[in-house]
Each structure stands twice: as structure tokens, then as C-alpha cells.
């Protein structure tokens, strides 16, 4: 019930779809022109095509915003400590920014690691190495592009809460994979110290933030089993209801268009 109470707009939308579907009563002549299975198949196809088209538009919009934000970042010449850490960690090209302690990976087709001057000044050498390995793993996996695609899917398919849950789980997986790379190359202790010493603000670039893993990251750092992650029952039920109603509404629209054409 808490899940439902936290999503009043989603509940209202799904309720509205349910009312619209119950209020629609197509004539027998319209229904007789196509089988139920055929009508259902066409409705599913329409929902899928519209969903993919909306997702592509949303991805394009977010990508354009990310490119603009990356070009506006205040760059600085890389200090000697950062250049040395990049060589030790194998992180490749690292961009230094002016600002408080923060590090992130950004860029869609050619992701790069961004580190602020405040981060370089606040960390020891091995801690900075751990941060660079972590962010370089995000770049190697092209996680900014994956995150942007997941965010676009969650935005477009907001009436399917499971999509948002899946997107958040992919963010956790990205964080855990980057942590494993840092642990393997630098060790657990430097990474733990780096995480404890810095509390970075949200990166200003769309698709740059990879956080929210919280307990799972701590468990992995401690060597404990990862907590089980299952979708909440409310999200499953709302997603099932949303899908049924979306397909049903598509059938209503199709039947209405058929009545206009044949009328």
C-alpha cells in the first residue's frame, strides 16, 4: 500500500484508463469484423511501436542535453598528481574540472572520466587510483549511454513501474561492477577510504550519476553476500494492470477508428 500511496499520479492515470475502458462499448458490427485474437495482436503491436518511438524521441532529447552540458563544464589543466594517478590506474585521458570533490564518467559514444580539483586535493594516491579505476570501468562499459537509455525507458513507460525498478537495478549493477574493478586493481581499503572521504554532489551531466547502490556496495566492500533484490509486489501488480489497460485502450481506439471509417 505504501508503494501505491507514493505514486498518486500513476494510480490516477491507471484508474482513468480503467474508467475509459469500462465506459467504451463498441458495437457488435465493429467487433464482428475482426477476431478477438487479431484485435489483441494489433493492439499489442500498436502499444509496442508507440512505446519504441517515444523512447527514441526521449533518448535523443536526453542525449542532446548531455552533449550541451559536457561542453559547458569548466575545465582545468590536469595537475601532476592526477596525471600520475591516470598513468598508474590505466584510466587513460582524465579531464580535470574546477569544483568541490567529485568524480564521474560522462559522454555517450566516447565516455571519459571527469575529476574535480577538489577531489585530487582531498584523496591520497591509492584512494585517487581507486576512484579513477572505478570511473574508468564505467567508461569501458559505456555505462553513461546505458543509463541514459534506461532513464528514457523509465520516463516513457512510467505506467509500468517495473521498468523504473529495472532501470534502478541496472544502476546498482553498474556501481557494483565498477567497484569490483577497483577492488581487483587497487584493493578494498583504498576504495572504502575514498568513498568515506568524499560525498560528491550530483554530477551536472545527464547520464553521469551512478549511485543508489548503498547497502549492496557496502556488502560487496565487506565481502558479505549481496542482498537479494526482488521487485516489489505493488510494482508488479501496477505494471500488469497498466499493460492490460494500455492494450485494452489501444483496442478501444482501434475500434473507434474502425467505426468512423465504416460509418
HELIX and SHEET records of a PDB file:
HELIX    1   1 UNK A    2  UNK A    5  1                                   4    
HELIX    2   2 UNK A    8  UNK A   23  1                                  16    
HELIX    3   3 UNK A   28  UNK A   31  1                                   4    
HELIX    4   4 UNK A   36  UNK A   71  1                                  36    
HELIX    5   5 UNK A   80  UNK A   89  1                                  10    
HELIX    6   6 UNK A  117  UNK A  122  1                                   6    
HELIX    7   7 UNK A  125  UNK A  140  1                                  16    
HELIX    8   8 UNK A  143  UNK A  156  1                                  14    
HELIX    9   9 UNK A  161  UNK A  185  1                                  25    
HELIX   10  10 UNK A  188  UNK A  197  1                                  10    
HELIX   11  11 UNK A  215  UNK A  222  1                                   8    
HELIX   12  12 UNK A  233  UNK A  262  1                                  30    
SHEET    1   A 4 UNK A  75  UNK A  76  0                                        
SHEET    2   A 4 UNK A  94  UNK A  97 -1                                        
SHEET    3   A 4 UNK A 112  UNK A 116  1                                        
SHEET    4   A 4 UNK A 103  UNK A 106 -1                                        
END                                                                             
